[in-house]
Amino acid sequence: MFLLNNHVDVTFLLFLWLFGIGSSSASIYNANYCPNNTSYNSNLTFETNLKVLLASMVSNVSLSDGYYFTAMGMGTTSVANGLLLCRGDVSTATCHDCISTAATEITRRCPNKTESIIWYDECMLRFTNRYFAPTSVVPRANLMDGNNISASDLDSFNRTLFGLLNDLIEEAANSRLARKFATGQREFAGHSPENTVYALTECEPDLTTTQCEECLRNAVSTLPSCCGGKQGARALLSYCNARHELFRFYHTSDTSGNKKSVSRVVLIVVPVVVSIILLLCVCYFILKRSRKKYNTLLRENFGEESATLESLQFGLVTIEAATNKFSYEKRIGEGGFGVVYKGVLPDGREIAVKKLSKSSGQGANEFKNEILLIAKLQHRNLVTLLGFCLEEHEKMLIYEFVSNKSLDYFLFAVICRRNMQCMDNFQKSQMFLVLEL
């Protein structure tokens, strides 16, 4: 039978335990906590957060080493905090099976709850929209074996049991490993053929030594009142648990199954992570070297003005992509400066690119003066200078593309308005004009 605190609804599924012996994948249900005062009716946001939370916990079991905490909707009133803890001696596969079952069962057994806990032999899973106190004995579930210790053996049994549990509490709380988990066995004097008691203590790894010890001592303190004189009993809290039996219920010969699985994951993940870090370092070095090269070109050509103009610089790759590598179809004009191309930047802006011809008479000084002058000019009748490109012996000016005819049209339209011959000649000679200085 079970002895439970208020609000805990538990059924002892003996038949499940019996079938579980024959199936290593069957998780053995212990109890659940479904408080009556934490229901929600129409909080769709919390329900969505909870579904995502449970799915995330199941998907992260294999990388969690049996312990995982996460939250969905942080900073909102509909936050869902979730935590899973698998028994420290079970394999990754067993842990995954248990958490998968728990994630499904917890909402079935505790529908429309903003907080719940479900305990199995192999794992525990919980969620809440607020907080569970680490050392509190509420919520909890106490389970006990129906068989009693004989009266003649009871004193020896109790001294041995609580001495063993005290040692395991110290061991788990002070563990230097990733898991705060301890198991042990001890013989007691008696006439019973079964005179060895086995026990287990476990805390969530994130608890401090003091919190873990206090949580476990509080858990053990509930055993005499609920389960005194019983051959087996458990105290299941939200942050820790303790158990004892007259049979070995934990793994001793192969407790490294989970660790081996984690080791395999580490062997796979670490080289990948190191490779990614090295790749990022190489990319950073290349970008830094390229940026240094750009800055050097700017300083060589613009001197003290280079810092001001750095934000206006476009990369050659960007301009080539915008103009389809300066294809003939993108040409919209040609002048003393060189060829003018139309292009489209990745953000959708249309641009006009004036590319200085290598045979042009305009040199670096003229290019420099034009940039410095136009960058300082702002007028509604002037085409906006968006930037420039100075890379691999290429010199280009990038302007905003103006599609509403050219400046020469507006300068001569009034003169030619009544002279059709003039207008005809003007239209024949018209071409797109980008500022020529």
N, C-alpha and C positions, 0 to 999 in steps of 0.2 A: 504493500500500500504506500501511498504518498502522504506526507504531511506538508501542507503548503501555507504560505502567508496569504493575506487578503488579496483578491483580484487575480490570483493565479489559478488557471483552469488546466488541470492535468488528468490524463487517464493512463494508467499503467498498462502498456501494451505488451503483455507477456508473450502473446503469440508472435508479435513482431520480433522480439528478442530471440525466440526459438528459431524462426525462419532466418534471422540474421546470422545465426551460427553457420548456416550452410552457404551464405552468400557474402563475400567480402565487400561487395559494393553496396549492400543494404545498410543505410544509416539507421541507427537505433534511436528512436525518438524518446526523449525523457520528459520534457515539460515545456510549457510556453507561458508567457506573461502578457496579458491583454487587459490593461487598465480600462475600467468603464468610463472614466472621465476624460479620455483623450481621443474621442471620436471626431470625425469630420464628415460633413454631409455633401457639400458641393465645392470643395476646394480642389478644383481641377489642376491648379498649378502644383500643389503639394503632391497630388496623386501622380502627376507626370514626373516630378522630381524623384519620387519614391521608385517608380518603375525604372528610371534611368540609373538610380543609385544601385538597386538590386542587380541589374544587368551588369553594371560596372564591377561590382564586387565579385560576381561569378567569373567574369572574364579576366580578373586580375589574380585569381587564386594561385595559378601556376607560378606567378612571379612574386608571390607575397611571403614565402617561407611560413605559411600558415597564419599570418596575421596581416590584416589590412584595414585601414581606416580611410574614409573619404566622405565628402559632403556634396550635395547638389543644391543650388540655389542659395549659396552663401550670401549673407548680407540682406536677405529678405525674410519676411515673416513666414514664408513657405519653405524654409530650408529643411532638408532631410539629411541628417547625419547618420552614417552607417558604419558598423564595425563587424568584422568576422575574426574568429579565433578558433583555430583547429588544435586539437590535442597535440602536445609536443612530440609524441612518439608515432604519429600516423604518417603515412606516405603522402606525397603530393596528390596522387590519384585518388586516394581515399578522402583527402581533404576536399578536393574538387567535387567529388560525388556528394559529400555531405552538405557542402555549401549550396550546391545546385538544388538539392532537395529542400534545404532550409529556406532558400529564397522563394521557392514556390509555395511551400507550406505556411510560411509565416503570415502571408496575406490571406491565405485561405482560412487559417485558424483564427486570425485576428483581422477581420475585414474592416476597412474604413477607420483604422487607428493611426494616430500620429506618432505613437511609439509602441514598440512591441519587442519581445525577446523570445527566441526559441532555442532550446537546448537539446543537443543530441549527445550520444556517447562520444562521438568523434569530433564534434564542433559546436560552436555557439554563434548565433548571428543576431544582431539587434539593430534597430533604427529608432530615432527620436527626432523631434523638432526642437528639443531643448537640451537637457543635460542629465546624465546619470552621475550621482555622487560616487567617487571611486571606492570609498570605504564603507558605504552604507549596506545594511543587510536587507534593505528594501529597494528594489524588488529582489526576490529570491525564490528558489524552490528547494525543498528538502525531500529527498527520496530515501527509502529504506528497504532493506531486505526483510522479508517476512519471518525469517528464522532468527531465533534467539540464541545467545550464548548461554551455556549452562550456568546455573547459579554458582556452582563451585569454581568455575573458571573466570567469573565476571571481573573480580578485582584484578587479577593478573592481566586479563585481557585489556581492561581500561588503562592500567598503568603502562602497559606496553604500547597500546594504540596511541595514546596522547603523547607519550614520549617520542614515538616515531613521527607523529604529525608535527610536533614542535621542531624536530630536527629538519623535516622536509620544508617547513615554513621558512626556516633560516636559510636553507640551501636554495630554495626558489627565489627568495627576496634578494639574496646576495649573489645570484648567478651572474657571471661575467660573460655568459654566452648571449646570443641574440634572443633566446627564449627564457622566460622565467618559469621553469618547469622542473619538477623533481619527483622521483619515484623511489620507493624503498620497501623493504620487507623486514619483519622481525618476529622471532618466535616468542610465544608466551607460555608460561607454565600452566599445564592443565591436563585433564584426562581425555579431552577430545582428540580424535585422530587428526583433526585439522587444527593445528596449533600454531600456524603462521599467518600473520596479518599483513596484508599488502595495502599500500596507501599511495596516494598521488596528490600533489598540490600544484596549482598553476595560476599565474597572474598574466594580465595583458602586459606585453613587453614595455609599453610606454610609461608604466607606473614607476615611480621612484622606489628605492629600496624600502623606505618608511611606509609609503602607501601600500605597497605589495604586502609587506608584513602585517600591517593593520587590517587590510582586507581579508587576508587568510585567517588571521586570528579571530576576526569577527565571524567568518564563515564556520570555523571549527567550533566556536562557542555555541552555535545553534544546534549542534549534533546531540548533546546530552538530552535536551528537552524534547527533541523530536524523535530521536532514534536511539536512545540509551539502551544498551544491552543487545542491540541488533548485530548480526554478523556482518552486514554491509550497510553503508549509508553514504549519502552525498549532500553537500551544501553547494548549490549553484547560485552564484551572485552575478551581477552585471559586469564585474571587472575581474573576478577570480572564482575558483572552485576548488573543492577538496572532496576526496572520496576514499573509502576503505572497503575492503572485501577480504574474505578468507580464501580467495583464489586470485591468481595473477590475471588481472584484466588489462594490463598494459604490455607493451612489447619491450623485451629486454635483449633478445638475441640479435635483433635487427632494428635498432632504433635509428639507424642511419638512412633509412629509405628516403625520408623527406630531405635529409641533408645531401644525399647523393643526387637527388633530382635537382636541388638548388645548385649543387656544384656543376651539374651539366649545364644548367641555364647560365651560370656565371661563365663557364668556359666558352659558351657561345656568345653571350652578350658582351663580355669585356673586350674581346678582340674587335667586335663590330664597333663598340663605342670608341675604342682607341683609334680605330681607322677613321671614324668620322671626325674625331678631334684633330687628327693629323691632317685630314683633308681640309678642314676649316682653317687650320693654321696656315697651310699652303696657300689657300685662297686669300686669306687675310694678308699674307706676305706679298702676294702678287698684286692685290688691290692697293696695298700701301706703297709698293714700289711704283705702280702705275700712277697713283696719286702724286707721289713725289716727283715723277717725271713730268706730270702736268704742271705742278707748281713751279718746277724749274723752268719750263718753257714760258710760263707766265712771267716769272721774275726776269728772265732774259729779255722778253719783249716789252713788258710793261712796267718793270721796275717797281716803284713804291705803289703804283696803282693796282698791282696784281691782286692784293687782298680784296679790293673793292669789286673786281671783275670776276673773281673765282666762281661766284654763284651763277654767272651768266654763261659759263662754259658748257658746251654740249660735247658728248663723245662722238667720235667718228662713226662708231657702230650704230649709234642712235640715228644719225643723219642718213647713213647709207640705208638703213631699214625704212626710214620715212620716205626716201626718194627712190626706193627700189634700185639701190646702188647706182643712182644718177642715170637712170635709163632715159633713152631718147624721148619716150612718151611723156616723161615728167618735165621736159624742157618747156619753159614758157617765155623765154626771152634771152637776149644776148646783148652785151654792151662792152664798153671799154674795160670794165672791171673783169668780165668773164661771162660765164653762162649762169642763168637764173633757172632754178628748178622749183617745182611745186612739190610739197610733201605733206605727210600726215603723221603727227607724233603719236606715240602709244596712247596718250590720253584723249586723242581725237582732234586736237587742235591742228588747223591747216597752217602751213608755213611756206614762206618763200625763201629759198636758200641761194644766196649769191656766192658762187664759188670762184675764187680768184684764179684766173688762168696762170699757169706757170710761165707763159710768154707775156703776161700782162706787164705793163710798165709800172704798175703799182707794187711797191715793195712793202717790207715790214713796217717801215715808218708810217706810210700812208694808211696801211691797215690798222695800225695802232691808233693813229689820230682819228680815223673814222669811228672806231669803237668808242674811244674816250669821249668824242664829241656827241655822238648820237645817244649814247647811254645816259648823258646828262640832259638831253632834250626831251621834253614831254609836251606835245601839242596835239589837238584833235585833228589837225590837218597833216600830221606827220605819221607815217607808218611806224608802228611800234617795233623797236628792236628787242627781240626776245633773247638773243645771245649770240655766241660765236663758237667756231670750232677751230682749234689750233692744234693739229695732230698729224704726225707723219708727213710733214712738209705741206700739208693742206691748210689753206686759210679760207674760212667761210664766214659769212654773216647770215644769221637766221632772223628773218622778220616775220611779223604777223602777215598772213596772206589776206589781201584785200580784194574781194571779188567784185565790188561795185565800180567797175571801170578804173582807169588809171588817172593819175594826177594831171597828165597832159590833156586828157579829155576835158576836165573841168577848167583848165587854164584857157583853152582855145575854143570851148563850146560856144561861149557868148559871141566871140568874133565871127565864128563861122556859122552861127545859127541861121542867118539869112542868105548865106552864100552856099548854095547847094554844091557848086563845084569845089569850093574850099572844103566843105564837109566830106565830100567824096574822097578828095585827096588825103584829108586827115585820117579818115577811117582806113584807107589803104595802108597808111604808114604807121597806124597806131600799134603799139605793143605795150605789154605790161611794164610799168616803170617802178623800179625799186630805187630808193634814194641813191643818187650818184653824187659824191662829194669830190 
